Amino acid sequence: MSPNGALVRSGGGVPVARATVEPGYVPCAAAGRYGAPSVSTSRTTAPWWDRRHAGWVRIHLDTDLGGDTDDACALAMLLGWPGVQLVGITTTADPGGRRAGYVAHCLKLAGRDGIPVAAGAEVSLTTHRSADPITGDERYWPATIPARPSPPGAALDLLDRSIQGEATVVAIGPYTNLALLEVARPGRLGRVPVVAMGGWTGPPDDGLPAWGPEMDWNVQFDSRAAQLLAATAVLTLVTLPVALKAHLRAADLPRLRACGPLGQLLARQGEAHGEDHDMAELGRAHAGLPDDLLNFHYDPVACAVAAGWNGATIEERRLQPVLDGEVLRFQPDQDGRLMSVVVDLDGAGFTQTWLGAVELTQRGPSPSGAF
């Protein structure tokens, strides 16, 4: 149902319950004016944004940090977000624990190296292929960062402990670790909210790149894991087409460089990513993008939604994952599982929210405050 009680429909004609995050809602004490939305939906259980722990939003981050630079941007944001307690980090698509080493480096730069980290799955369940992180380019990572492999099962144990502590799981890489946990310990993913970056439900808006579902990396790298996640989790999808509205820009770099060692790393990586992928050219070619584009904030948006950011619009839809050849997408289906889907966001507002959280990272976690 919509806030005024009217039934709304998705583009495919399937009834959905619309949950618009109102900018004027009453904030929770934990997250200041960026707290959880005050909305009602058709769920019979408490919505994920109500599941808080003693004034904190507890989050477990599952990430493929070390490739696209947005994962590091997401981690830095969570470290500074008022009211967020980051209880564990697992890495996925991580041969040899190289990505876990990069995570540990980011935490050390922020003075937060007490957060548990475990290296997880090395290959896709679907293809048995690996995906190496960036190495040998000091614009992104110092060559001296050691790999940090973990014993077999350590990542699943850490995920399980976070779930037992009622943490929201935020998946910003391929979902292999989550699928392995559900296979090994059935029912775990149904116990807590899971916010996933990915899940193609429709094309981008006009003025944005006309990409298709093959660009949905987290899903396509391990489509079997994505199908298992869709079948078992209390799931919120933060889709790539919507996240294209949130941008890292060259104009943001001066503020980042003033954010201490971690902010300086993000600025250096963002500049390198923009250069290596011709992002400014992409920006100039599309009316909905800035001319000084460096990257998209895919993963930071997913983490912000999990933390309770009030700039997202969420709908509940019944969806079914469907394979079209080797490409997995989510289509409306009356018999599909009910999922929450982020369908719009305030891109300009997100930039300020993200920068504000990264700036607060230098000061350490706080149960209250504002950006």
C-alpha positions as a LaTeX table, in Angstrom:
\begin{tabular}{lrrr}
\hline
Residue & $x$ (\AA) & $y$ (\AA) & $z$ (\AA) \\
\hline
Met1 & 0.00 & 0.00 & 0.00 \\
Ser2 & 1.10 & 3.56 & $-0.59$ \\
Pro3 & 1.30 & 5.96 & 2.39 \\
Asn4 & $-2.23$ & 7.19 & 1.63 \\
Gly5 & $-3.60$ & 3.66 & 1.33 \\
Ala6 & $-3.80$ & 3.48 & $-2.47$ \\
Leu7 & $-2.61$ & 0.39 & $-4.30$ \\
Val8 & 0.21 & 1.08 & $-6.72$ \\
Arg9 & 1.60 & $-1.16$ & $-9.44$ \\
Ser10 & 5.04 & $-1.86$ & $-10.80$ \\
Gly11 & 5.82 & $-1.37$ & $-14.46$ \\
Gly12 & 4.86 & $-5.00$ & $-15.08$ \\
Gly13 & 1.39 & $-4.53$ & $-13.66$ \\
Val14 & 2.00 & $-6.55$ & $-10.48$ \\
Pro15 & 0.57 & $-4.98$ & $-7.32$ \\
Val16 & 3.22 & $-3.77$ & $-4.91$ \\
Ala17 & 3.22 & $-2.06$ & $-1.54$ \\
Arg18 & 4.96 & 1.28 & $-1.95$ \\
Ala19 & 7.04 & 2.61 & 0.93 \\
Thr20 & 8.19 & 6.14 & 0.21 \\
Val21 & 10.83 & 7.45 & 2.60 \\
Glu22 & 9.51 & 10.85 & 3.56 \\
Pro23 & 12.11 & 13.58 & 4.09 \\
Gly24 & 10.23 & 14.96 & 7.07 \\
Tyr25 & 9.88 & 11.82 & 9.17 \\
Val26 & 10.73 & 11.82 & 12.89 \\
Pro27 & 14.35 & 10.63 & 13.18 \\
Cys28 & 15.47 & 7.87 & 15.50 \\
Ala29 & 17.96 & 8.73 & 18.20 \\
Ala30 & 20.64 & 6.49 & 16.74 \\
Ala31 & 21.06 & 8.02 & 13.33 \\
Gly32 & 20.07 & 11.66 & 13.64 \\
Arg33 & 18.15 & 13.04 & 10.69 \\
Tyr34 & 19.46 & 10.16 & 8.57 \\
Gly35 & 17.62 & 7.54 & 10.64 \\
Ala36 & 15.11 & 4.91 & 9.55 \\
Pro37 & 11.97 & 5.77 & 7.59 \\
Ser38 & 8.67 & 5.99 & 9.44 \\
Val39 & 6.48 & 4.06 & 7.03 \\
Ser40 & 4.11 & 1.11 & 7.01 \\
Thr41 & 4.14 & $-1.73$ & 4.50 \\
Ser42 & 2.24 & $-4.96$ & 3.90 \\
Arg43 & 4.80 & $-7.12$ & 5.71 \\
Thr44 & 3.40 & $-9.12$ & 8.63 \\
Thr45 & 6.76 & $-9.08$ & 10.44 \\
Ala46 & 8.62 & $-6.02$ & 11.65 \\
Pro47 & 10.35 & $-4.22$ & 8.76 \\
Trp48 & 14.14 & $-4.44$ & 8.71 \\
Trp49 & 14.57 & $-0.77$ & 9.59 \\
Asp50 & 12.92 & $-1.36$ & 12.99 \\
Arg51 & 15.43 & $-4.04$ & 14.03 \\
Arg52 & 17.93 & $-2.00$ & 16.02 \\
His53 & 20.18 & $-2.91$ & 18.90 \\
Ala54 & 20.44 & $-0.61$ & 21.92 \\
Gly55 & 20.49 & 2.57 & 19.83 \\
Trp56 & 22.80 & 1.16 & 17.13 \\
Val57 & 22.27 & $-0.22$ & 13.66 \\
Arg58 & 24.36 & $-3.38$ & 13.63 \\
Ile59 & 25.78 & $-4.20$ & 10.18 \\
His60 & 27.83 & $-7.05$ & 8.75 \\
Leu61 & 29.52 & $-6.14$ & 5.47 \\
Asp62 & 30.17 & $-8.80$ & 2.80 \\
Thr63 & 32.36 & $-7.24$ & 0.12 \\
Asp64 & 34.63 & $-7.78$ & $-2.87$ \\
Leu65 & 36.67 & $-4.70$ & $-1.95$ \\
Gly66 & 39.79 & $-4.31$ & $-4.04$ \\
Gly67 & 38.33 & $-4.13$ & $-7.54$ \\
Asp68 & 35.89 & $-1.32$ & $-8.28$ \\
Thr69 & 36.72 & 1.50 & $-5.88$ \\
Asp70 & 33.16 & 1.94 & $-4.62$ \\
Asp71 & 33.57 & $-0.85$ & $-2.03$ \\
Ala72 & 36.23 & 1.16 & $-0.18$ \\
Cys73 & 33.95 & 4.21 & $-0.41$ \\
Ala74 & 31.16 & 2.16 & 1.20 \\
Leu75 & 33.37 & 0.89 & 4.01 \\
Ala76 & 34.66 & 4.38 & 4.80 \\
Met77 & 31.09 & 5.69 & 4.94 \\
Leu78 & 29.93 & 2.98 & 7.35 \\
Leu79 & 32.87 & 3.65 & 9.66 \\
Gly80 & 31.72 & 7.24 & 10.09 \\
Trp81 & 27.93 & 6.85 & 9.93 \\
Pro82 & 26.38 & 7.95 & 13.25 \\
Gly83 & 24.65 & 5.05 & 14.97 \\
Val84 & 26.18 & 2.27 & 12.86 \\
Gln85 & 28.08 & $-0.54$ & 14.56 \\
Leu86 & 30.09 & $-2.52$ & 12.02 \\
Val87 & 30.30 & $-5.94$ & 13.68 \\
Gly88 & 32.14 & $-7.94$ & 11.01 \\
Ile89 & 33.48 & $-7.91$ & 7.46 \\
Thr90 & 33.81 & $-10.89$ & 5.12 \\
Thr91 & 35.34 & $-10.85$ & 1.67 \\
Thr92 & 34.10 & $-12.73$ & $-1.36$ \\
Ala93 & 35.68 & $-13.59$ & $-4.73$ \\
Asp94 & 38.89 & $-13.42$ & $-2.75$ \\
Pro95 & 41.60 & $-15.83$ & $-3.94$ \\
Gly96 & 44.35 & $-15.97$ & $-1.35$ \\
Gly97 & 42.85 & $-13.33$ & 0.94 \\
Arg98 & 44.17 & $-10.36$ & $-1.04$ \\
Arg99 & 40.88 & $-8.47$ & $-0.67$ \\
Ala100 & 40.83 & $-9.16$ & 3.08 \\
Gly101 & 44.28 & $-7.62$ & 3.25 \\
Tyr102 & 42.97 & $-4.48$ & 1.57 \\
Val103 & 40.07 & $-4.34$ & 4.03 \\
Ala104 & 42.48 & $-4.58$ & 6.95 \\
His105 & 44.55 & $-1.75$ & 5.41 \\
Cys106 & 41.48 & 0.52 & 5.21 \\
Leu107 & 40.55 & $-0.25$ & 8.81 \\
Lys108 & 44.09 & 0.53 & 9.97 \\
Leu109 & 44.05 & 3.88 & 8.15 \\
Ala110 & 40.82 & 4.73 & 9.98 \\
Gly111 & 42.09 & 3.51 & 13.36 \\
Arg112 & 39.41 & 0.80 & 13.43 \\
Asp113 & 41.43 & $-2.39$ & 13.04 \\
Gly114 & 39.57 & $-4.09$ & 15.91 \\
Ile115 & 36.67 & $-5.00$ & 13.59 \\
Pro116 & 36.74 & $-8.75$ & 12.76 \\
Val117 & 37.67 & $-9.56$ & 9.14 \\
Ala118 & 37.61 & $-12.97$ & 7.43 \\
Ala119 & 38.45 & $-13.94$ & 3.85 \\
Gly120 & 35.69 & $-16.01$ & 2.30 \\
Ala121 & 34.83 & $-17.70$ & $-0.98$ \\
Glu122 & 37.53 & $-17.69$ & $-3.65$ \\
Val123 & 35.48 & $-18.68$ & $-6.71$ \\
Ser124 & 31.96 & $-18.51$ & $-8.13$ \\
Leu125 & 29.62 & $-21.41$ & $-7.36$ \\
Thr126 & 28.26 & $-21.04$ & $-10.88$ \\
Thr127 & 31.42 & $-21.00$ & $-13.00$ \\
His128 & 34.17 & $-21.93$ & $-10.50$ \\
Arg129 & 36.08 & $-18.91$ & $-11.79$ \\
Ser130 & 37.90 & $-16.39$ & $-9.62$ \\
Ala131 & 38.08 & $-12.61$ & $-9.89$ \\
Asp132 & 41.38 & $-11.04$ & $-8.94$ \\
Pro133 & 41.51 & $-7.63$ & $-7.24$ \\
Ile134 & 43.69 & $-4.80$ & $-8.48$ \\
Thr135 & 47.38 & $-5.41$ & $-7.81$ \\
Gly136 & 50.62 & $-3.81$ & $-8.97$ \\
Asp137 & 49.22 & $-0.28$ & $-9.26$ \\
Glu138 & 50.09 & 1.99 & $-6.35$ \\
Arg139 & 47.53 & 4.57 & $-7.44$ \\
Tyr140 & 45.06 & 2.11 & $-5.93$ \\
Trp141 & 46.90 & 0.08 & $-3.28$ \\
Pro142 & 50.43 & 0.07 & $-1.83$ \\
Ala143 & 52.39 & $-2.96$ & $-2.99$ \\
Thr144 & 53.40 & $-3.73$ & 0.60 \\
Ile145 & 49.89 & $-4.71$ & 1.80 \\
Pro146 & 50.04 & $-8.42$ & 2.73 \\
Ala147 & 47.33 & $-10.89$ & 1.79 \\
Arg148 & 45.23 & $-12.06$ & 4.69 \\
Pro149 & 43.83 & $-15.56$ & 4.03 \\
Ser150 & 41.55 & $-17.21$ & 6.59 \\
Pro151 & 41.10 & $-20.84$ & 7.62 \\
Pro152 & 38.32 & $-22.74$ & 5.81 \\
Gly153 & 34.92 & $-21.85$ & 7.25 \\
Ala154 & 36.11 & $-18.72$ & 9.07 \\
Ala155 & 34.02 & $-16.38$ & 6.93 \\
Leu156 & 30.87 & $-18.46$ & 7.45 \\
Asp157 & 31.50 & $-18.53$ & 11.19 \\
Leu158 & 31.88 & $-14.75$ & 11.29 \\
Leu159 & 28.74 & $-14.25$ & 9.19 \\
Asp160 & 26.86 & $-16.62$ & 11.49 \\
Arg161 & 27.99 & $-14.76$ & 14.63 \\
Ser162 & 26.83 & $-11.49$ & 13.13 \\
Ile163 & 23.45 & $-12.98$ & 12.27 \\
Gln164 & 23.09 & $-14.37$ & 15.79 \\
Gly165 & 23.72 & $-10.81$ & 16.97 \\
Glu166 & 20.83 & $-9.64$ & 14.75 \\
Ala167 & 23.03 & $-7.62$ & 12.41 \\
Thr168 & 21.72 & $-6.58$ & 9.01 \\
Val169 & 23.85 & $-8.25$ & 6.34 \\
Val170 & 24.88 & $-5.91$ & 3.51 \\
Ala171 & 26.14 & $-7.74$ & 0.42 \\
Ile172 & 28.12 & $-5.47$ & $-1.91$ \\
Gly173 & 29.97 & $-8.19$ & $-3.80$ \\
Pro174 & 28.88 & $-11.51$ & $-5.34$ \\
Tyr175 & 26.64 & $-13.41$ & $-2.94$ \\
Thr176 & 28.73 & $-16.59$ & $-2.73$ \\
Asn177 & 29.44 & $-16.43$ & 1.00 \\
Leu178 & 25.77 & $-15.95$ & 1.79 \\
Ala179 & 24.76 & $-18.90$ & $-0.39$ \\
Leu180 & 27.41 & $-21.14$ & 1.19 \\
Leu181 & 26.17 & $-20.17$ & 4.66 \\
Glu182 & 22.58 & $-21.03$ & 3.75 \\
Val183 & 23.62 & $-24.41$ & 2.32 \\
Ala184 & 25.76 & $-25.27$ & 5.34 \\
Arg185 & 23.36 & $-23.88$ & 7.96 \\
Pro186 & 19.84 & $-23.78$ & 6.49 \\
Gly187 & 17.55 & $-20.98$ & 7.59 \\
Arg188 & 20.25 & $-18.49$ & 8.57 \\
Leu189 & 19.48 & $-15.94$ & 5.85 \\
Gly190 & 15.83 & $-15.79$ & 6.90 \\
Arg191 & 16.71 & $-14.61$ & 10.40 \\
Val192 & 17.94 & $-11.09$ & 9.62 \\
Pro193 & 17.51 & $-8.48$ & 6.89 \\
Val194 & 19.82 & $-8.73$ & 3.88 \\
Val195 & 20.44 & $-5.63$ & 1.77 \\
Ala196 & 22.05 & $-6.54$ & $-1.55$ \\
Met197 & 23.63 & $-4.35$ & $-4.18$ \\
Gly198 & 22.25 & $-5.86$ & $-7.38$ \\
Gly199 & 19.15 & $-7.45$ & $-8.85$ \\
Trp200 & 18.04 & $-6.16$ & $-12.25$ \\
Thr201 & 14.35 & $-5.22$ & $-12.33$ \\
Gly202 & 14.23 & $-2.67$ & $-15.18$ \\
Pro203 & 16.30 & $-0.29$ & $-17.32$ \\
Pro204 & 17.93 & 2.94 & $-16.17$ \\
Asp205 & 16.08 & 6.25 & $-16.47$ \\
Asp206 & 16.47 & 8.45 & $-19.52$ \\
Gly207 & 19.72 & 10.40 & $-19.52$ \\
Leu208 & 21.66 & 7.52 & $-17.93$ \\
Pro209 & 23.72 & 4.83 & $-19.68$ \\
Ala210 & 21.41 & 2.35 & $-21.45$ \\
Trp211 & 23.01 & $-0.66$ & $-19.81$ \\
Gly212 & 21.35 & $-4.04$ & $-19.48$ \\
Pro213 & 21.31 & $-6.77$ & $-16.81$ \\
Glu214 & 24.64 & $-8.18$ & $-18.02$ \\
Met215 & 26.23 & $-5.22$ & $-16.19$ \\
Asp216 & 24.84 & $-6.45$ & $-12.86$ \\
Trp217 & 28.21 & $-7.83$ & $-11.73$ \\
Asn218 & 27.29 & $-9.08$ & $-8.25$ \\
Val219 & 24.48 & $-11.20$ & $-9.67$ \\
Gln220 & 26.07 & $-12.37$ & $-12.92$ \\
Phe221 & 29.40 & $-13.43$ & $-11.37$ \\
Asp222 & 27.55 & $-16.05$ & $-9.34$ \\
Ser223 & 23.97 & $-16.41$ & $-10.52$ \\
Arg224 & 23.41 & $-19.62$ & $-8.55$ \\
Ala225 & 24.25 & $-17.78$ & $-5.35$ \\
Ala226 & 21.89 & $-14.97$ & $-6.37$ \\
Gln227 & 19.06 & $-17.43$ & $-6.95$ \\
Leu228 & 19.59 & $-19.02$ & $-3.54$ \\
Leu229 & 19.69 & $-15.62$ & $-1.88$ \\
Ala230 & 16.43 & $-14.63$ & $-3.59$ \\
Ala231 & 14.77 & $-17.84$ & $-2.43$ \\
Thr232 & 15.71 & $-17.63$ & 1.24 \\
Ala233 & 16.57 & $-14.12$ & 2.46 \\
Val234 & 14.53 & $-11.24$ & 3.86 \\
Leu235 & 15.81 & $-9.24$ & 0.94 \\
Thr236 & 16.16 & $-5.61$ & $-0.10$ \\
Leu237 & 17.56 & $-5.06$ & $-3.60$ \\
Val238 & 19.47 & $-1.88$ & $-4.38$ \\
Thr239 & 19.50 & $-2.10$ & $-8.16$ \\
Leu240 & 22.27 & $-0.85$ & $-10.41$ \\
Pro241 & 19.99 & 1.36 & $-12.58$ \\
Val242 & 18.89 & 3.34 & $-9.52$ \\
Ala243 & 22.41 & 3.58 & $-8.10$ \\
Leu244 & 23.51 & 5.25 & $-11.36$ \\
Lys245 & 22.00 & 8.41 & $-9.87$ \\
Ala246 & 24.68 & 8.62 & $-7.14$ \\
His247 & 28.06 & 9.91 & $-8.30$ \\
Leu248 & 31.62 & 10.37 & $-7.16$ \\
Arg249 & 32.83 & 13.55 & $-8.85$ \\
Ala250 & 36.13 & 15.35 & $-9.22$ \\
Ala251 & 34.52 & 18.21 & $-7.30$ \\
Asp252 & 34.39 & 15.92 & $-4.24$ \\
Leu253 & 38.14 & 15.27 & $-4.13$ \\
Pro254 & 39.21 & 18.31 & $-2.06$ \\
Arg255 & 36.89 & 17.29 & 0.79 \\
Leu256 & 38.12 & 13.70 & 0.57 \\
Arg257 & 41.76 & 14.71 & 0.67 \\
Ala258 & 41.05 & 16.61 & 3.90 \\
Cys259 & 39.64 & 13.43 & 5.52 \\
Gly260 & 42.89 & 11.95 & 6.75 \\
Pro261 & 44.71 & 8.88 & 5.39 \\
Leu262 & 41.59 & 6.92 & 4.42 \\
Gly263 & 40.02 & 9.90 & 2.65 \\
Gln264 & 43.26 & 10.48 & 0.78 \\
Leu265 & 43.27 & 6.84 & $-0.35$ \\
Leu266 & 39.69 & 7.20 & $-1.62$ \\
Ala267 & 40.57 & 10.39 & $-3.49$ \\
Arg268 & 43.59 & 8.79 & $-5.14$ \\
Gln269 & 41.61 & 5.67 & $-6.12$ \\
Gly270 & 38.67 & 7.70 & $-7.41$ \\
Glu271 & 40.90 & 9.81 & $-9.59$ \\
Ala272 & 42.65 & 6.72 & $-10.97$ \\
His273 & 39.35 & 4.96 & $-11.66$ \\
Gly274 & 38.01 & 7.97 & $-13.51$ \\
Glu275 & 41.11 & 8.13 & $-15.67$ \\
Asp276 & 41.34 & 4.39 & $-16.37$ \\
His277 & 37.68 & 4.01 & $-17.33$ \\
Asp278 & 37.14 & 7.31 & $-19.18$ \\
Met279 & 34.40 & 8.25 & $-16.75$ \\
Ala280 & 34.39 & 11.96 & $-17.65$ \\
Glu281 & 33.71 & 11.02 & $-21.26$ \\
Leu282 & 30.82 & 8.82 & $-20.09$ \\
Gly283 & 29.50 & 11.74 & $-18.08$ \\
Arg284 & 29.64 & 14.15 & $-20.99$ \\
Ala285 & 27.78 & 11.65 & $-23.19$ \\
His286 & 24.74 & 11.41 & $-20.88$ \\
Ala287 & 22.52 & 14.25 & $-19.73$ \\
Gly288 & 21.84 & 12.59 & $-16.38$ \\
Leu289 & 25.52 & 12.41 & $-15.42$ \\
Pro290 & 27.99 & 15.12 & $-14.33$ \\
Asp291 & 30.82 & 16.11 & $-16.64$ \\
Asp292 & 33.40 & 15.45 & $-13.91$ \\
Leu293 & 32.21 & 11.91 & $-13.17$ \\
Leu294 & 34.77 & 9.59 & $-11.55$ \\
Asn295 & 32.61 & 6.63 & $-10.50$ \\
Phe296 & 29.15 & 5.56 & $-9.36$ \\
His297 & 28.33 & 5.09 & $-5.67$ \\
Tyr298 & 26.73 & 1.66 & $-6.15$ \\
Asp299 & 27.90 & 0.08 & $-2.91$ \\
Pro300 & 27.74 & 3.18 & $-0.70$ \\
Val301 & 24.06 & 3.56 & $-1.63$ \\
Ala302 & 23.34 & $-0.04$ & $-0.55$ \\
Cys303 & 25.11 & 0.54 & 2.76 \\
Ala304 & 23.26 & 3.81 & 3.32 \\
Val305 & 19.92 & 2.10 & 2.76 \\
Ala306 & 20.86 & $-0.51$ & 5.37 \\
Ala307 & 21.92 & 2.24 & 7.77 \\
Gly308 & 18.54 & 3.99 & 7.44 \\
Trp309 & 19.26 & 6.81 & 4.97 \\
Asn310 & 16.07 & 8.76 & 4.27 \\
Gly311 & 16.78 & 9.64 & 0.63 \\
Ala312 & 15.62 & 6.37 & $-0.92$ \\
Thr313 & 12.20 & 5.30 & $-2.20$ \\
Ile314 & 11.41 & 1.65 & $-1.53$ \\
Glu315 & 8.69 & $-0.54$ & $-3.02$ \\
Glu316 & 7.68 & $-4.04$ & $-2.04$ \\
Arg317 & 7.35 & $-6.26$ & $-5.10$ \\
Arg318 & 6.78 & $-9.92$ & $-5.79$ \\
Leu319 & 9.70 & $-10.95$ & $-7.97$ \\
Gln320 & 11.05 & $-14.11$ & $-9.52$ \\
Pro321 & 14.69 & $-14.54$ & $-10.65$ \\
Val322 & 14.75 & $-15.64$ & $-14.30$ \\
Leu323 & 17.70 & $-16.82$ & $-16.38$ \\
Asp324 & 17.86 & $-15.52$ & $-19.94$ \\
Gly325 & 20.71 & $-17.60$ & $-21.31$ \\
Glu326 & 23.44 & $-16.95$ & $-18.76$ \\
Val327 & 22.05 & $-13.59$ & $-17.60$ \\
Leu328 & 19.91 & $-13.46$ & $-14.46$ \\
Arg329 & 17.29 & $-10.77$ & $-13.95$ \\
Phe330 & 14.31 & $-10.31$ & $-11.62$ \\
Gln331 & 10.85 & $-10.08$ & $-13.15$ \\
Pro332 & 7.44 & $-9.33$ & $-11.60$ \\
Asp333 & 5.52 & $-12.48$ & $-10.73$ \\
Gln334 & 2.35 & $-12.84$ & $-8.66$ \\
Asp335 & 3.76 & $-16.07$ & $-7.25$ \\
Gly336 & 7.22 & $-14.63$ & $-6.61$ \\
Arg337 & 8.69 & $-13.86$ & $-3.20$ \\
Leu338 & 8.02 & $-10.47$ & $-1.64$ \\
Met339 & 11.13 & $-8.32$ & $-1.77$ \\
Ser340 & 11.88 & $-4.69$ & $-1.04$ \\
Val341 & 13.31 & $-2.80$ & $-4.02$ \\
Val342 & 14.93 & 0.63 & $-4.04$ \\
Val343 & 13.28 & 2.34 & $-7.01$ \\
Asp344 & 14.55 & 5.92 & $-6.68$ \\
Leu345 & 16.99 & 8.02 & $-4.70$ \\
Asp346 & 18.12 & 11.59 & $-4.11$ \\
Gly347 & 21.50 & 11.56 & $-5.85$ \\
Ala348 & 22.60 & 15.07 & $-4.90$ \\
Gly349 & 21.55 & 14.53 & $-1.31$ \\
Phe350 & 23.44 & 11.27 & $-1.20$ \\
Thr351 & 26.70 & 12.95 & $-2.17$ \\
Gln352 & 26.51 & 15.23 & 0.85 \\
Thr353 & 25.48 & 12.38 & 3.13 \\
Trp354 & 28.36 & 10.21 & 1.94 \\
Leu355 & 30.96 & 12.96 & 2.24 \\
Gly356 & 29.69 & 13.87 & 5.70 \\
Ala357 & 30.01 & 10.28 & 6.91 \\
Val358 & 33.53 & 9.90 & 5.51 \\
Glu359 & 34.52 & 13.12 & 7.28 \\
Leu360 & 33.19 & 11.71 & 10.55 \\
Thr361 & 35.26 & 8.53 & 10.10 \\
Gln362 & 38.26 & 10.36 & 11.57 \\
Arg363 & 36.38 & 10.95 & 14.82 \\
Gly364 & 35.34 & 7.36 & 15.49 \\
Pro365 & 31.86 & 5.81 & 15.89 \\
Ser366 & 29.14 & 7.65 & 17.75 \\
Pro367 & 25.61 & 6.55 & 18.69 \\
Ser368 & 24.24 & 9.98 & 17.80 \\
Gly369 & 25.00 & 13.03 & 15.77 \\
Ala370 & 24.31 & 14.53 & 12.38 \\
Phe371 & 26.15 & 15.00 & 9.13 \\
\hline
\end{tabular}
